[in-house]
Amino acid sequence: MLTILKKLKLTSTTPNPSLSLPLLSNASLSLSSSTTTPWHAPPPSLSPPHYEEDGVDPTLRLSISSAIANSHATPLDSSLKPHLSSLTPRLLISLLATNPLSLSPQSLLSFFHWLPSSSPSFRHTPHSYSAMAHFLRAHRMGPDAQSLLNFLVSRKGKHSAASLFAAVEATGGRYNNAHPLFDYLIIAYTDCGFLSDAIQCFRLLVRKRNLNSHFPFRGCGYLFDKMLKSNSPWAVWLFFSEILDYGYPPKVYNFNVLMNRFCKEGRIEGAQMVFDEITKRGLRPSVVSFNTLINGYCKSGNLEEGFRLKRVMEESRMWAPDVFTYSALISGLCKECKSDNARKLFDEMCERGLVPNGVTVTALLDGQCKSGRVDKAMEMYWMMLKKGIEPDLVMYNALVNGLCRIGDLSEARKLVDEMRIRGLKPDKITYTTLIDGCFKEGDMELAMEIKKAMVKEGVELDSVAFTALVSGLCREGRIVDAERTMREMLSAGMKPDDATYTMVIDAFCKSGDVKMGFKLLNEMQRDSRVPNIATYNALMNGLCKKGQMRNADMLLDAMLNVGVIPDDITYNILLEGHCKHGNRADFDKLRRERGLVSDYASYASLVGKSSKSSKDRQKR
């Protein structure tokens, strides 16, 4: 009898392996088939349930896996209703780690996204996100893993690198020690703009791991490229040096782009330092490396160093100066107005069999134009056409500018017509240059015609073009047209700067319309602008010319109240006004005694003495 009881007890607590296998088949796990009895978890035995090291009941895990496998037949809301209270992030992590039914990664990802809707109290944790991302990456679903981490990082925000790093590390035991996913984490922080967190992830990895076989190359390279666009070049250099020291493979390309960033910001000493580091890291600079540094030196005005580097290239015989080398040096010489030397270098380039490109020729043409040698520039232009070099818009604009500078508007317009024949459309720079040239030559009608043509061709006037028009109209005394043009500028959504307002105010005041000048001053103030001393001096001059000395003194007080400090021009405009419209003899005498009036105290003293002198004379 005792033997029989023992056998019964053993049978009730130990499932028969041969009976449990059918329960794991898809047919027996279906929750909606009419021909199959729905599968339920076995009833709890009298002995306590067995939990694995992760604290999850394997029977529950099997039940949930079965529900996921049959979710196409029975919705999860129905099949998992008895287990809703048991659905936790820990259970999900255990399910991903074991995956007893070898569920597809897509079905487990769908289950991951379904979980938050299963219960109002369910919340994913950084660990559940990290476990899911590990699982997806291990099953070649990298973009989905990256998307999950990006979302997690965006929710956690800045200064979360330490906690998320710990979550990724803690959930990566089954996935090659989590190293590959750190690439994704660094990229996630980089994409969200949290670059300091991305750098911290790398540093945490350095402290805790051996990077020899698991260096986050992709993440560090991605972060390096992003830093180049947003951080200072010095910050990028510090990070780049750090990853190089820990095993990031040095590439000349990375050094070149960093050098270029230093040069763009005018930090030529930084570019030189990066250039020197190339050889220290066991690499050889490329021609691009030399060209980048030569260009940087030329733009900073250090032509001597640029030519020294060219000699290094030639003497070493490992590098040969190319078209870009010569272009940089020619541009540098032209900026220094050394057009003769630039032409000699151009000839040297051609003798070496190098075909000049548009950049080279444009630099030389522009240099000749700026040196006043427009005829030489035009000669080069025709020679270039004979050699088959196709001119571009930048080249034409340089020539048009040169012709307008010497007042040859007719030739400039012919060149614009030639541009059109060659299929090039004049742009804002072309038209603005022509308009400015017309005003300098006093040809107002032609300037307005060009403006109309500009509008007709659909080329929008920019602030430079509008300012050129306003300035020219003011110089010609066409103040009504100048004010109308400024209104057009405002209607186009562009705000005239203080200088443009001051030009128009000055023009109105000189014509005697001080009232319009003050109207424009009020507009400036309504636009939260603080008119400068030049604006107030223009108004002051207008009031004094009209003999409105009381209003002029009131304007002086208003200037002081808004914090605009009058200069010697202000006080002497006022003094001149008092001389003209007061007792001239007294003011002339005081002015000779005191010299130029440079501050409020001397001005007040001078005006006070003159007024007292006049009153005393009247009493006598």
C-alpha positions in Angstrom: 0.0 0.0 0.0 2.8 2.4 0.9 4.6 1.6 -2.3 1.4 2.4 -4.3 1.0 5.8 -2.6 4.6 6.7 -3.3 4.1 5.9 -7.0 0.9 8.0 -7.1 2.7 11.0 -5.4 5.6 10.7 -7.9 3.2 10.7 -10.8 1.3 13.8 -9.6 4.4 15.9 -9.1 6.6 14.9 -12.0 5.2 15.4 -15.5 5.9 12.6 -18.0 8.1 13.9 -20.8 6.3 12.0 -23.4 3.0 13.6 -22.5 4.3 17.1 -22.4 5.7 17.2 -25.9 2.3 17.4 -27.7 1.5 20.4 -25.5 4.3 22.3 -27.2 3.0 21.7 -30.8 1.3 24.6 -32.6 -1.9 22.6 -33.1 -2.4 21.8 -29.4 -1.5 25.4 -28.4 -4.1 27.0 -30.7 -6.7 28.9 -28.7 -9.4 29.3 -31.3 -9.6 25.9 -33.2 -13.0 24.2 -32.9 -11.4 20.8 -33.4 -8.8 21.1 -30.7 -9.3 21.4 -27.0 -7.9 24.7 -25.8 -4.6 24.3 -24.0 -4.4 25.6 -20.4 -1.5 25.6 -18.0 -1.4 22.4 -15.9 -3.0 22.8 -12.4 -0.6 23.7 -9.6 0.9 20.7 -7.9 0.9 20.2 -4.2 4.6 21.0 -4.1 5.7 24.7 -4.5 6.3 25.8 -8.1 9.9 25.7 -9.5 11.4 29.1 -10.3 14.7 29.5 -12.2 17.5 31.8 -11.3 15.8 34.8 -12.9 12.8 34.3 -10.6 10.4 33.4 -13.4 8.1 30.4 -13.4 9.0 28.4 -16.5 5.4 27.1 -16.8 4.1 30.7 -17.0 6.8 31.5 -19.6 5.6 28.5 -21.7 2.0 29.6 -21.4 2.8 33.1 -22.6 5.0 31.8 -25.4 2.1 29.6 -26.5 -0.2 32.6 -26.5 2.2 34.6 -28.7 2.6 31.7 -31.1 -1.2 31.5 -31.5 -2.0 35.2 -31.5 -3.0 35.0 -35.2 -5.9 32.9 -34.1 -6.7 34.2 -30.6 -5.9 37.8 -29.6 -3.5 38.2 -26.8 -6.0 40.2 -24.8 -8.2 37.1 -24.6 -5.6 34.4 -24.2 -3.5 36.2 -21.6 -6.3 37.6 -19.6 -5.7 35.2 -16.6 -2.0 36.2 -16.6 -2.2 40.0 -16.9 -1.1 40.5 -13.3 2.0 38.3 -14.0 3.2 40.3 -17.0 6.3 42.2 -15.9 9.4 43.5 -17.5 11.3 40.7 -15.7 9.1 38.1 -17.3 9.7 39.7 -20.8 13.5 39.6 -20.2 13.4 35.9 -19.2 11.2 35.1 -22.2 13.7 36.8 -24.6 16.7 35.1 -22.9 15.2 31.6 -23.2 12.6 31.8 -26.0 11.4 28.2 -25.3 9.3 27.9 -28.4 11.8 29.6 -30.7 9.4 32.4 -31.5 10.3 34.7 -34.4 11.9 38.1 -33.4 9.0 39.9 -35.2 6.4 38.2 -33.1 8.4 39.0 -29.9 8.8 42.6 -31.0 5.0 42.8 -31.5 4.5 41.4 -28.0 6.9 44.0 -26.6 4.9 46.8 -28.2 1.6 45.2 -27.1 2.6 44.9 -23.4 2.0 48.6 -22.4 -1.6 48.2 -23.5 -2.1 45.0 -21.6 -2.5 46.7 -18.2 -2.6 50.4 -17.1 0.1 49.5 -14.5 2.6 47.9 -16.9 5.7 50.1 -17.7 8.7 49.0 -19.7 12.0 49.7 -18.0 15.5 50.5 -19.4 16.3 46.8 -18.8 13.4 45.6 -20.8 14.2 48.0 -23.7 17.9 46.9 -23.6 17.0 43.2 -23.5 14.7 43.6 -26.5 17.4 45.6 -28.4 20.0 42.9 -27.7 17.6 40.2 -29.0 16.8 42.1 -32.2 20.5 42.8 -32.9 21.4 39.2 -32.3 18.7 38.3 -34.9 20.0 40.7 -37.5 17.3 43.4 -36.9 19.7 46.2 -36.3 17.5 49.1 -37.5 14.7 48.0 -35.1 17.2 47.7 -32.2 18.5 51.2 -33.0 15.0 52.6 -33.1 14.2 51.2 -29.7 17.4 52.6 -28.2 16.8 56.0 -29.8 13.3 56.1 -28.3 14.6 55.1 -24.9 17.4 57.7 -24.9 15.0 60.5 -26.0 12.7 59.6 -23.1 15.5 59.4 -20.5 17.1 62.6 -21.8 20.5 64.1 -21.0 22.8 62.8 -18.3 21.4 59.3 -18.4 24.4 57.6 -19.9 25.5 55.9 -16.7 22.0 54.3 -16.0 21.4 53.2 -19.6 24.9 51.8 -19.9 24.3 49.7 -16.8 21.0 48.4 -18.3 22.6 47.4 -21.6 25.5 45.7 -19.7 23.2 43.9 -17.3 21.0 42.4 -20.1 23.7 41.4 -22.5 25.0 38.3 -20.8 23.6 36.0 -23.6 24.6 38.4 -26.4 28.4 38.4 -26.5 28.8 40.4 -23.3 26.7 43.3 -24.7 29.6 44.9 -26.6 28.0 45.2 -30.1 25.0 47.0 -28.6 27.2 49.8 -27.2 27.7 50.9 -30.7 23.9 51.3 -31.0 23.8 53.2 -27.6 26.5 55.7 -28.7 24.7 56.3 -32.0 21.3 56.8 -30.1 22.8 59.5 -27.9 24.5 61.1 -30.9 21.2 61.1 -32.9 19.4 62.7 -30.0 22.1 65.4 -29.8 23.4 64.3 -26.4 27.0 64.2 -27.4 28.5 64.4 -23.9 26.4 61.3 -23.0 27.7 59.5 -26.1 31.3 60.3 -25.1 30.5 59.1 -21.6 29.3 55.7 -22.9 32.6 55.2 -24.6 34.5 56.2 -21.5 32.4 53.8 -19.3 33.2 51.0 -21.8 36.9 51.8 -21.6 36.8 51.5 -17.8 34.9 48.3 -17.6 36.0 46.3 -20.7 38.9 45.2 -22.7 38.4 46.9 -26.1 40.8 44.8 -28.1 38.1 42.6 -29.7 35.0 44.7 -29.0 35.9 48.3 -29.9 32.7 50.4 -30.8 34.2 51.4 -34.2 30.8 52.3 -35.8 29.5 54.3 -32.9 32.8 56.2 -32.4 33.0 57.0 -36.1 29.4 58.2 -36.2 30.0 60.4 -33.1 33.2 61.8 -34.6 31.3 62.8 -37.8 28.5 64.4 -35.8 30.9 66.3 -33.6 32.6 67.8 -36.7 29.4 69.5 -37.6 28.4 70.9 -34.2 31.3 71.0 -31.7 34.5 73.2 -31.7 37.4 71.6 -33.5 39.4 71.4 -30.3 36.7 69.3 -28.6 36.6 67.0 -31.6 40.4 66.7 -31.6 40.4 65.7 -27.9 37.8 63.0 -28.5 39.6 61.8 -31.6 42.9 61.6 -29.8 41.2 59.6 -27.0 39.7 57.0 -29.3 42.9 56.7 -31.2 44.8 56.0 -28.0 42.3 53.1 -27.2 42.5 51.4 -30.5 40.4 53.3 -33.1 42.2 52.7 -36.4 43.8 56.0 -37.7 42.7 57.0 -41.2 44.2 59.9 -43.1 40.7 60.9 -44.2 39.7 61.6 -40.6 42.7 63.8 -40.1 42.0 65.7 -43.3 38.4 66.5 -42.4 39.5 67.7 -38.9 42.2 69.9 -40.4 39.6 71.4 -42.8 37.4 72.2 -39.8 40.2 74.0 -38.0 41.0 75.9 -41.2 37.4 77.0 -41.7 37.4 78.5 -38.3 40.7 80.2 -38.9 42.5 78.0 -36.3 45.5 77.3 -38.5 47.7 76.3 -35.5 45.2 73.5 -34.8 45.3 72.4 -38.4 49.1 72.3 -38.3 49.0 70.2 -35.1 46.6 67.6 -36.7 48.8 67.5 -39.8 51.9 66.8 -37.7 50.0 64.0 -35.8 49.5 62.1 -39.1 53.1 60.9 -39.2 53.2 60.4 -35.5 50.4 57.8 -35.9 52.4 55.9 -38.5 50.6 57.3 -41.5 51.7 59.3 -44.5 49.9 62.6 -45.4 48.1 62.7 -48.7 48.1 65.4 -51.3 44.7 66.4 -49.9 46.4 66.8 -46.5 49.0 69.2 -47.9 46.3 71.1 -50.0 44.1 71.5 -46.9 46.9 73.0 -44.9 48.2 75.2 -47.8 44.8 76.6 -48.3 44.4 77.3 -44.6 47.7 79.2 -44.5 46.9 81.2 -47.7 43.5 82.2 -46.3 45.1 83.3 -43.0 47.5 85.5 -45.0 50.6 83.4 -44.4 51.7 82.8 -48.0 55.2 82.1 -47.0 54.2 79.0 -45.1 52.0 77.9 -48.0 54.8 78.1 -50.5 57.1 76.3 -48.0 54.7 73.3 -47.9 54.6 73.4 -51.7 58.4 73.1 -51.8 58.3 70.2 -49.3 55.9 68.4 -51.7 58.2 69.0 -54.6 61.5 68.1 -52.9 60.2 64.9 -51.3 59.0 63.5 -54.7 56.4 61.6 -52.9 53.7 64.2 -53.6 53.2 66.4 -56.6 51.4 69.7 -56.4 48.1 69.5 -58.3 45.5 72.0 -59.6 44.1 72.5 -56.1 47.6 73.3 -54.7 48.1 76.0 -57.3 44.5 77.3 -57.0 45.0 77.9 -53.2 48.3 79.7 -53.7 47.0 81.8 -56.7 43.9 82.8 -54.6 46.2 83.8 -51.7 48.4 85.9 -54.0 45.3 87.6 -55.5 44.0 88.5 -52.1 47.3 90.1 -51.3 47.0 92.1 -54.6 50.0 90.3 -56.0 48.4 89.6 -59.4 51.7 89.5 -61.3 53.0 86.8 -59.0 49.7 85.0 -59.4 50.0 85.1 -63.2 53.5 83.7 -63.1 52.3 80.8 -60.9 49.4 80.2 -63.3 51.9 80.0 -66.2 54.0 77.5 -64.1 51.0 75.3 -63.6 50.2 75.3 -67.3 53.8 74.5 -68.1 53.7 71.4 -65.9 50.8 70.1 -67.9 48.1 70.8 -65.3 44.8 72.0 -66.8 43.4 75.0 -64.8 39.9 74.6 -63.5 37.2 77.2 -63.1 38.3 77.9 -59.5 41.8 78.7 -60.5 40.9 80.9 -63.4 38.2 82.7 -61.4 40.6 83.5 -58.6 43.1 84.9 -61.1 40.4 86.9 -62.9 39.0 88.3 -59.7 42.5 89.3 -58.5 43.2 91.1 -61.8 39.9 92.9 -61.5 40.5 94.0 -57.9 43.9 95.3 -58.9 42.2 97.5 -61.5 43.5 95.4 -64.4 40.2 94.6 -65.9 41.7 94.6 -69.4 44.1 91.8 -68.4 41.2 89.9 -66.8 39.3 90.1 -70.1 42.3 88.9 -72.0 42.6 85.9 -69.7 38.9 85.3 -70.1 39.2 85.0 -73.9 42.3 82.9 -73.6 40.4 80.5 -71.3 37.6 80.2 -73.8 40.1 79.2 -76.5 41.5 76.5 -74.2 38.0 75.1 -73.8 37.5 76.0 -70.1 33.8 76.5 -69.6 33.1 79.7 -67.6 30.7 79.5 -64.7 28.4 82.0 -62.9 31.1 82.9 -60.3 33.6 83.8 -63.0 31.1 86.0 -64.8 30.1 87.8 -61.6 33.8 88.5 -60.9 34.2 90.1 -64.4 30.9 92.0 -64.2 32.0 93.4 -60.8 35.4 94.5 -62.3 33.7 96.2 -65.3 31.3 98.0 -63.0 34.1 99.2 -60.8 35.7 101.0 -63.7 32.3 102.3 -64.9 32.1 100.2 -68.0 28.4 99.4 -67.7 28.0 98.8 -71.4 30.6 96.0 -71.4 29.2 94.6 -68.2 25.8 94.3 -69.8 27.2 92.6 -72.9 28.9 90.1 -70.6 25.5 89.4 -68.9 24.0 88.8 -72.3 26.8 86.4 -73.2 26.0 84.6 -69.9 22.5 84.0 -71.1 23.6 82.7 -74.5 25.8 80.1 -72.7 22.8 79.0 -70.7 23.7 80.7 -67.4 21.0 82.7 -65.6 22.1 85.9 -63.8 21.6 85.7 -60.0 21.2 88.1 -57.2 24.9 88.9 -57.1 24.9 89.7 -60.8 21.9 92.1 -60.7 23.0 93.7 -57.4 26.5 94.4 -58.9 24.9 96.0 -62.0 22.5 98.1 -59.9 25.3 99.4 -57.7 27.4 100.2 -60.8 24.5 102.2 -62.3 24.1 104.3 -59.1 27.9 105.0 -59.0 27.6 106.2 -62.6 24.5 108.2 -61.8 22.4 106.3 -64.2 19.2 106.0 -62.1 16.9 105.0 -65.0 19.1 102.1 -65.9 19.3 100.9 -62.3 15.5 100.9 -62.1 15.2 99.1 -65.4 17.6 96.4 -64.1 15.5 96.1 -61.0 12.4 95.5 -63.1 14.2 92.9 -65.2 15.3 91.2 -62.0 11.7 90.9 -60.8 10.5 89.8 -64.2 13.0 87.0 -64.3 11.8 85.8 -60.9 15.0 86.7 -59.1 14.0 87.9 -55.7 15.8 91.0 -54.4 17.7 90.3 -51.2 18.6 92.7 -48.5 21.9 93.6 -50.2 20.0 94.6 -53.5 17.4 96.6 -51.6 20.0 98.4 -49.6 22.0 99.2 -52.8 18.8 100.7 -54.3 17.9 102.7 -51.2 21.5 104.0 -50.9 21.6 105.0 -54.6 18.3 106.7 -54.5 19.2 108.7 -51.4 22.5 109.8 -53.0 20.6 111.1 -56.1 18.1 112.9 -53.9 15.1 110.7 -54.9 14.0 110.3 -51.3 10.4 109.5 -52.1 11.6 106.6 -54.2 14.1 105.6 -51.6 11.3 105.5 -48.9 9.0 103.5 -51.3 11.8 101.0 -51.9 12.4 100.6 -48.2 8.6 99.9 -47.9 8.9 97.2 -50.6 11.8 95.7 -48.6 9.5 95.5 -45.5 6.7 94.0 -47.5 9.1 91.3 -48.8 9.7 90.3 -45.2 13.1 91.8 -44.8 13.9 94.4 -42.1 16.1 97.3 -43.1 19.1 97.7 -40.9 19.9 100.8 -38.8 22.2 102.1 -41.5 19.4 101.9 -44.2 16.9 103.7 -41.9 19.6 106.4 -41.1 20.3 107.0 -44.8 16.6 107.7 -45.5 16.2 109.8 -42.3 19.2 111.8 -43.3 17.9 112.3 -46.8 14.5 113.6 -45.6 16.1 115.9 -43.0 18.5 117.4 -45.6 15.5 118.1 -47.8 13.8 119.9 -45.0 11.2 117.2 -44.2 12.3 116.7 -40.5 8.7 115.5 -39.7 9.2 112.5 -42.0 12.5 111.9 -40.4 10.9 111.6 -36.9 8.2 109.4 -38.3 10.9 106.9 -39.4 12.6 107.2 -36.0 9.3 106.2 -34.3 9.1 103.2 -36.7 12.6 102.1 -35.6 11.7 102.4 -31.9 8.4 100.5 -32.4 10.4 97.7 -33.9 12.4 97.5 -30.6 15.5 99.1 -32.3 17.7 101.6 -30.4 18.7 104.3 -33.0 22.4 105.0 -32.8 24.3 108.3 -32.6 24.4 108.6 -36.4 20.6 108.5 -36.6 20.2 111.2 -33.9 22.8 113.4 -35.5 20.9 113.3 -38.8 17.8 114.5 -37.0 19.7 117.0 -34.9 21.2 118.5 -38.1 17.7 118.8 -39.7 16.2 120.6 -36.6 19.2 123.0 -36.4 19.0 123.9 -40.1 15.4 124.8 -39.6 16.2 126.9 -36.5 14.2 124.7 -34.2 16.7 125.0 -31.4 14.3 124.2 -28.6 13.3 120.9 -30.3 17.0 120.2 -30.8 17.7 120.6 -27.1 14.8 118.4 -26.3 16.1 115.7 -28.7 19.5 115.9 -26.9 17.7 115.2 -23.6 15.8 112.3 -25.2 19.1 110.8 -26.5 20.6 110.9 -23.0 17.5 109.3 -21.5 17.7 106.3 -23.8 21.4 105.9 -23.1 22.7 107.1 -26.5 25.9 109.1 -25.7 26.2 112.2 -27.9 29.6 112.7 -29.6 31.5 115.9 -30.5 29.6 116.0 -33.9 26.3 116.2 -31.9 27.4 119.1 -29.8 29.0 121.0 -32.6 25.8 120.6 -34.8 23.9 122.2 -31.9 26.5 124.9 -31.5 26.4 125.7 -35.1 22.6 126.0 -34.8 22.8 128.4 -31.9 25.3 130.5 -33.8 23.0 130.7 -36.8 19.8 131.3 -35.0 20.9 133.0 -31.8 23.5 135.7 -31.0 26.1 134.7 -33.5 28.8 137.1 -32.1 28.6 135.7 -28.6 28.7 132.1 -29.7 31.6 132.7 -32.1 33.6 134.3 -29.3 32.8 131.5 -26.8 33.6 128.8 -29.4 37.0 130.3 -30.1 37.7 130.4 -26.4 36.6 126.8 -25.7 37.5 125.1 -29.0 35.4 122.1 -30.0 32.6 121.0 -27.7 33.1 117.4 -26.7 30.7 116.8 -23.8 27.4 117.8 -22.3 28.9 119.9 -19.5 30.9 122.1 -21.9 28.0 122.5 -24.2 25.6 123.5 -21.4 28.2 125.9 -20.0 28.7 127.5 -23.5 25.0 127.9 -24.1 24.5 129.2 -20.6 27.2 131.9 -21.0 25.9 133.0 -24.3 22.3 133.3 -23.0 23.5 135.3 -20.0 25.6 137.6 -22.3 22.6 138.3 -24.4 20.3 139.1 -21.4 22.9 141.4 -20.0 23.1 143.3 -23.3 19.4 143.6 -23.4 19.3 145.1 -19.9 21.8 147.7 -20.8 
